[in-house]
């Protein structure tokens, strides 16, 4: 499974935290790969529409997350705006955001 994660917007711009990154679960240790695949399945990622959530009119400083997942023959891209209404999608975003912050996986 190949995943690309991108963040845009937010209160402050930090280039290192906003840089897109890609991961291939085949290159990860089995435990981390399993965690990511579980989060994607729990979020029913491939059943999500291409856009999820809409900030309130006039809202500022919200983030937008774009997640693209390739799994065999399937490819799906979802753009999620704060506030995220789905706990499962939020868990997926939080996991990727923590990866960016720890700089353990980068593009």
N, CA and C atoms as a LAMMPS dump frame, in Angstrom:
ITEM: TIMESTEP
0
ITEM: NUMBER OF ATOMS
321
ITEM: BOX BOUNDS ff ff ff
-5.0000000000000000e+02 5.0000000000000000e+02
-5.0000000000000000e+02 5.0000000000000000e+02
-5.0000000000000000e+02 5.0000000000000000e+02
ITEM: ATOMS id mol type element x y z
1 1 1 N 0.854 -1.166 0
2 1 2 C 0 0 0
3 1 3 C 0.906 1.237 0
4 2 1 N 0.658 2.128 -0.944
5 2 2 C 1.419 3.384 -1.023
6 2 3 C 0.505 4.528 -0.634
7 3 1 N 1.026 5.422 0.205
8 3 2 C 0.227 6.525 0.734
9 3 3 C 0.992 7.823 0.571
10 4 1 N 0.292 8.86 0.134
11 4 2 C 0.849 10.217 0.094
12 4 3 C -0.023 11.078 0.991
13 5 1 N 0.625 11.851 1.866
14 5 2 C -0.077 12.701 2.831
15 5 3 C 0.419 14.127 2.679
16 6 1 N -0.527 15.071 2.543
17 6 2 C -0.194 16.483 2.39
18 6 3 C -1.048 17.311 3.34
19 7 1 N -0.452 18.378 3.88
20 7 2 C -1.179 19.315 4.741
21 7 3 C -1.032 20.718 4.165
22 8 1 N -2.118 21.48 4.231
23 8 2 C -2.088 22.877 3.797
24 8 3 C -2.839 23.707 4.815
25 9 1 N -2.417 24.966 4.943
26 9 2 C -3.112 25.89 5.818
27 9 3 C -2.716 25.745 7.269
28 10 1 N -3.527 26.324 8.12
29 10 2 C -3.244 26.29 9.547
30 10 3 C -2.782 27.64 10.04
31 11 1 N -2.645 27.757 11.338
32 11 2 C -2.3 29.018 11.983
33 11 3 C -0.923 29.519 11.58
34 12 1 N 0.043 28.639 11.545
35 12 2 C 1.414 29.031 11.208
36 12 3 C 1.953 28.082 10.148
37 13 1 N 2.818 28.603 9.316
38 13 2 C 3.407 27.782 8.267
39 13 3 C 4.796 27.352 8.702
40 14 1 N 4.996 26.055 8.775
41 14 2 C 6.303 25.491 9.087
42 14 3 C 6.663 24.551 7.937
43 15 1 N 7.646 24.927 7.109
44 15 2 C 7.952 24.118 5.93
45 15 3 C 8.168 22.644 6.225
46 16 1 N 8.863 22.303 7.286
47 16 2 C 9.129 20.907 7.599
48 16 3 C 7.877 20.13 7.943
49 17 1 N 6.904 20.811 8.527
50 17 2 C 5.669 20.132 8.912
51 17 3 C 4.647 20.106 7.785
52 18 1 N 4.796 20.978 6.808
53 18 2 C 3.826 21.042 5.718
54 18 3 C 4.31 20.342 4.457
55 19 1 N 5.525 19.818 4.473
56 19 2 C 6.036 19.129 3.289
57 19 3 C 5.288 17.818 3.098
58 20 1 N 4.834 17.534 1.869
59 20 2 C 4.167 16.252 1.633
60 20 3 C 5.147 15.107 1.807
61 21 1 N 4.619 13.964 2.158
62 21 2 C 5.478 12.788 2.237
63 21 3 C 4.724 11.567 1.748
64 22 1 N 5.492 10.565 1.367
65 22 2 C 4.926 9.316 0.872
66 22 3 C 5.494 8.164 1.67
67 23 1 N 4.678 7.138 1.827
68 23 2 C 5.14 5.913 2.47
69 23 3 C 4.622 4.723 1.684
70 24 1 N 5.405 3.68 1.712
71 24 2 C 5.015 2.417 1.12
72 24 3 C 5.054 1.413 2.262
73 25 1 N 3.913 0.851 2.602
74 25 2 C 3.868 -0.038 3.758
75 25 3 C 4.754 -1.266 3.571
76 26 1 N 5.086 -1.594 2.345
77 26 2 C 5.98 -2.731 2.099
78 26 3 C 7.392 -2.463 2.608
79 27 1 N 7.751 -1.183 2.753
80 27 2 C 9.098 -0.836 3.211
81 27 3 C 9.166 -0.61 4.723
82 28 1 N 8.044 -0.731 5.409
83 28 2 C 7.988 -0.504 6.858
84 28 3 C 8.088 -1.82 7.608
85 29 1 N 8.375 -1.705 8.899
86 29 2 C 8.342 -2.923 9.703
87 29 3 C 6.891 -3.4 9.767
88 30 1 N 6.66 -4.691 9.903
89 30 2 C 5.308 -5.249 9.829
90 30 3 C 4.317 -4.631 10.821
91 31 1 N 4.774 -4.287 12.017
92 31 2 C 3.877 -3.713 13.017
93 31 3 C 3.374 -2.329 12.584
94 32 1 N 4.287 -1.488 12.076
95 32 2 C 3.891 -0.152 11.623
96 32 3 C 3.006 -0.252 10.38
97 33 1 N 3.343 -1.14 9.457
98 33 2 C 2.535 -1.329 8.251
99 33 3 C 1.128 -1.785 8.619
100 34 1 N 1.028 -2.701 9.556
101 34 2 C -0.269 -3.2 10.007
102 34 3 C -1.096 -2.093 10.652
103 35 1 N -0.441 -1.233 11.435
104 35 2 C -1.139 -0.117 12.09
105 35 3 C -1.726 0.828 11.043
106 36 1 N -0.935 1.188 10.05
107 36 2 C -1.408 2.1 9.003
108 36 3 C -2.555 1.472 8.218
109 37 1 N -2.41 0.213 7.838
110 37 2 C -3.464 -0.46 7.085
111 37 3 C -4.738 -0.578 7.914
112 38 1 N -4.595 -0.797 9.202
113 38 2 C -5.749 -0.868 10.097
114 38 3 C -6.46 0.486 10.188
115 39 1 N -5.692 1.561 10.306
116 39 2 C -6.289 2.904 10.359
117 39 3 C -7.035 3.224 9.065
118 40 1 N -6.469 2.835 7.926
119 40 2 C -7.12 3.079 6.635
120 40 3 C -8.413 2.271 6.543
121 41 1 N -8.358 1.019 6.973
122 41 2 C -9.572 0.194 6.953
123 41 3 C -10.629 0.72 7.916
124 42 1 N -10.222 1.119 9.137
125 42 2 C -11.179 1.646 10.123
126 42 3 C -11.851 2.924 9.631
127 43 1 N -11.112 3.731 8.877
128 43 2 C -11.66 4.975 8.335
129 43 3 C -12.522 4.727 7.097
130 44 1 N -12.576 3.457 6.658
131 44 2 C -13.302 3.118 5.432
132 44 3 C -12.879 4.061 4.316
133 45 1 N -11.562 4.201 4.203
134 45 2 C -10.979 5.195 3.325
135 45 3 C -11.492 5.101 1.896
136 46 1 N -11.542 3.911 1.352
137 46 2 C -11.958 3.754 -0.048
138 46 3 C -13.451 3.996 -0.252
139 47 1 N -14.214 4.108 0.829
140 47 2 C -15.643 4.428 0.749
141 47 3 C -15.917 5.917 0.95
142 48 1 N -14.89 6.681 1.298
143 48 2 C -15.055 8.114 1.551
144 48 3 C -15.224 8.878 0.234
145 49 1 N -15.994 9.978 0.273
146 49 2 C -16.062 10.834 -0.923
147 49 3 C -14.725 11.543 -1.116
148 50 1 N -14.543 12.177 -2.263
149 50 2 C -13.268 12.832 -2.548
150 50 3 C -13.026 14.075 -1.694
151 51 1 N -14.094 14.661 -1.132
152 51 2 C -13.973 15.815 -0.23
153 51 3 C -14.798 15.534 1.02
154 52 1 N -14.172 15.734 2.18
155 52 2 C -14.848 15.506 3.458
156 52 3 C -14.692 16.755 4.306
157 53 1 N -15.806 17.265 4.808
158 53 2 C -15.775 18.421 5.704
159 53 3 C -15.662 19.732 4.954
160 54 1 N -16.233 20.743 5.548
161 54 2 C -16.177 22.087 5.003
162 54 3 C -16.061 23.063 6.157
163 55 1 N -15.014 23.888 6.17
164 55 2 C -14.921 24.888 7.23
165 55 3 C -16.11 25.841 7.177
166 56 1 N -16.471 26.389 8.313
167 56 2 C -17.573 27.343 8.374
168 56 3 C -17.244 28.563 7.52
169 57 1 N -18.253 29.212 6.925
170 57 2 C -17.99 30.406 6.125
171 57 3 C -17.223 31.443 6.948
172 58 1 N -16.192 32.003 6.354
173 58 2 C -15.38 33.006 7.043
174 58 3 C -14.353 32.425 7.992
175 59 1 N -14.325 31.12 8.116
176 59 2 C -13.367 30.482 9.026
177 59 3 C -11.948 30.675 8.496
178 60 1 N -11.029 30.864 9.411
179 60 2 C -9.628 31.039 9.027
180 60 3 C -8.765 30.05 9.798
181 61 1 N -7.586 29.845 9.308
182 61 2 C -6.582 29.024 9.999
183 61 3 C -6.943 27.554 10.111
184 62 1 N -7.806 27.08 9.255
185 62 2 C -8.116 25.648 9.253
186 62 3 C -7.14 24.94 8.335
187 63 1 N -6.877 23.695 8.628
188 63 2 C -6.003 22.891 7.786
189 63 3 C -6.823 22.04 6.837
190 64 1 N -6.203 21.733 5.715
191 64 2 C -6.749 20.793 4.757
192 64 3 C -5.718 19.692 4.568
193 65 1 N -6.178 18.463 4.61
194 65 2 C -5.313 17.295 4.476
195 65 3 C -5.712 16.556 3.204
196 66 1 N -4.74 16.173 2.412
197 66 2 C -5.008 15.378 1.222
198 66 3 C -4.265 14.054 1.384
199 67 1 N -5.034 12.982 1.314
200 67 2 C -4.485 11.639 1.473
201 67 3 C -4.794 10.855 0.207
202 68 1 N -3.757 10.287 -0.385
203 68 2 C -3.919 9.444 -1.569
204 68 3 C -3.396 8.054 -1.213
205 69 1 N -4.218 7.045 -1.456
206 69 2 C -3.832 5.669 -1.141
207 69 3 C -3.936 4.834 -2.405
208 70 1 N -2.853 4.121 -2.693
209 70 2 C -2.822 3.15 -3.79
210 70 3 C -2.686 1.774 -3.146
211 71 1 N -3.627 0.912 -3.453
212 71 2 C -3.603 -0.451 -2.909
213 71 3 C -3.94 -1.409 -4.046
214 72 1 N -2.906 -1.965 -4.648
215 72 2 C -3.126 -2.847 -5.793
216 72 3 C -3.734 -2.06 -6.938
217 73 1 N -4.891 -2.493 -7.394
218 73 2 C -5.583 -1.836 -8.507
219 73 3 C -6.367 -0.599 -8.075
220 74 1 N -6.557 -0.431 -6.768
221 74 2 C -7.366 0.689 -6.268
222 74 3 C -6.491 1.89 -5.938
223 75 1 N -6.954 3.068 -6.345
224 75 2 C -6.353 4.336 -5.956
225 75 3 C -7.487 5.276 -5.576
226 76 1 N -7.317 5.938 -4.427
227 76 2 C -8.356 6.866 -3.975
228 76 3 C -7.686 8.058 -3.306
229 77 1 N -8.225 9.238 -3.57
230 77 2 C -7.71 10.481 -2.991
231 77 3 C -8.843 11.164 -2.245
232 78 1 N -8.559 11.549 -1.002
233 78 2 C -9.559 12.215 -0.171
234 78 3 C -8.942 13.495 0.376
235 79 1 N -9.677 14.59 0.234
236 79 2 C -9.272 15.861 0.819
237 79 3 C -10.185 16.118 2.008
238 80 1 N -9.579 16.306 3.175
239 80 2 C -10.325 16.461 4.423
240 80 3 C -10.032 17.835 4.994
241 81 1 N -11.089 18.575 5.344
242 81 2 C -10.929 19.905 5.935
243 81 3 C -11.293 19.867 7.404
244 82 1 N -10.566 20.672 8.192
245 82 2 C -10.936 20.852 9.599
246 82 3 C -12.26 21.581 9.667
247 83 1 N -13.083 21.328 10.631
248 83 2 C -12.946 20.255 11.616
249 83 3 C -13.357 18.917 11.012
250 84 1 N -12.617 17.877 11.367
251 84 2 C -12.867 16.54 10.843
252 84 3 C -13.995 15.917 11.649
253 85 1 N -15.066 15.531 10.987
254 85 2 C -16.23 15.004 11.679
255 85 3 C -16.142 13.528 12.029
256 86 1 N -15.248 12.81 11.397
257 86 2 C -15.118 11.371 11.598
258 86 3 C -13.944 11.078 12.53
259 87 1 N -14.212 10.384 13.619
260 87 2 C -13.146 10.006 14.545
261 87 3 C -12.115 9.117 13.862
262 88 1 N -12.565 8.196 13.036
263 88 2 C -11.645 7.281 12.358
264 88 3 C -10.74 8.03 11.382
265 89 1 N -11.288 8.993 10.639
266 89 2 C -10.459 9.801 9.742
267 89 3 C -9.497 10.666 10.548
268 90 1 N -9.965 11.208 11.664
269 90 2 C -9.1 12.023 12.507
270 90 3 C -7.948 11.191 13.055
271 91 1 N -8.225 9.956 13.441
272 91 2 C -7.159 9.065 13.924
273 91 3 C -6.112 8.833 12.838
274 92 1 N -6.554 8.65 11.605
275 92 2 C -5.637 8.445 10.48
276 92 3 C -4.788 9.691 10.261
277 93 1 N -5.416 10.847 10.258
278 93 2 C -4.701 12.116 10.073
279 93 3 C -3.709 12.338 11.209
280 94 1 N -4.138 12.091 12.436
281 94 2 C -3.245 12.264 13.589
282 94 3 C -2.014 11.372 13.475
283 95 1 N -2.214 10.143 13.038
284 95 2 C -1.088 9.218 12.901
285 95 3 C -0.085 9.752 11.881
286 96 1 N -0.579 10.185 10.719
287 96 2 C 0.317 10.722 9.696
288 96 3 C 0.978 12.009 10.169
289 97 1 N 0.212 12.856 10.844
290 97 2 C 0.763 14.117 11.352
291 97 3 C 1.888 13.837 12.345
292 98 1 N 1.713 12.848 13.191
293 98 2 C 2.768 12.472 14.14
294 98 3 C 4.003 11.931 13.424
295 99 1 N 3.799 11.214 12.317
296 99 2 C 4.944 10.747 11.526
297 99 3 C 5.73 11.93 10.972
298 100 1 N 5.014 12.939 10.494
299 100 2 C 5.672 14.132 9.967
300 100 3 C 6.457 14.817 11.084
301 101 1 N 5.835 14.948 12.237
302 101 2 C 6.477 15.63 13.355
303 101 3 C 7.712 14.884 13.823
304 102 1 N 7.665 13.585 13.812
305 102 2 C 8.82 12.809 14.27
306 102 3 C 9.886 12.692 13.187
307 103 1 N 9.509 13.085 11.971
308 103 2 C 10.409 13.036 10.822
309 103 3 C 10.95 11.636 10.563
310 104 1 N 10.151 10.641 10.957
311 104 2 C 10.593 9.265 10.743
312 104 3 C 10.348 8.799 9.31
313 105 1 N 9.427 9.441 8.623
314 105 2 C 9.129 9.087 7.241
315 105 3 C 8.955 10.391 6.487
316 106 1 N 9.754 10.616 5.437
317 106 2 C 9.681 11.861 4.672
318 106 3 C 9.786 11.577 3.189
319 107 1 N 9.238 12.491 2.41
320 107 2 C 9.385 12.387 0.958
321 107 3 C 10.626 13.119 0.528
